[in-house]
Amino acid sequence: MERLKLYGFNNLTKALSFNIYDVCYAETSAEQQAYIEYIDEQYNADRLTEILRHVTDMIGAHVLNISKQDYDPQGASVTCLIAEQQLARYGSDTLVAHLDKSHVTVHTYPEFHPDNHLATFRVDIDVATCGEITPLSTLDYLISSFDSDVITMDYRVRGFTRDLHGQKVYCDHVIHSIQDYVSSNTLAQYDVEDMNMPQANLFHTRMRLKSLALENYVFDMDLTKVSPLKREQMLATLQVEMEEIFNGTGGIR
């Protein structure tokens, strides 16, 4: 497809908000705490930084600055300021055009409650770019980088730029759904729903894993010692949790 010719700099802002949920069945407080500690170590600030660096490489941007932090008792955050054009160096100075709205952030939220048998891990990733590049090409990589049971994604193109004739351009690439940018192999593993407002260049997609294998959702538990009825109950509990997260129900609204 021929690239749209614009006048001056492309100042459209493209923002992707990507939320991933991983659920674990942890019956005792010790199991819940062990899961949280595992997640906190598995997705610490250093590991998250590696993921964001790869995302930046995939969209053809350049990292200018990284700020990262692990939290007590749990959780981590990383923020990358990025430039979307090749850096131009003059002596000891670096000049970059139009980078003030370009960044990648990730925050983690491990949590559990002693009154139920579940522990949940949430990852929030936000990629904001202005210019020609779009973060949509990173979706398959991000999904595969985490244990993604439930996923919600929002994509918004904001502002306008102009073509060579001075006409406003509100979106410089074709998009009907976020699903257009997720591989068919990935989509086949999930139930997927869209809620889009294309007239506002606003797109929302949510995904829920179709098949659950119980052994992937227990932590420090020997399933050979668990009765078939108990295993069914555990699986049902996990399914209800994912259904509530997927639909945004099950709590105070």
Summary of the structure (lengths in Angstrom):
residues: 253
radius of gyration: 20.9
end to end distance: 44.7
largest distance: 72.2
contacts: 727
relative contact order: 0.20
helix: 30%
strand: 35%
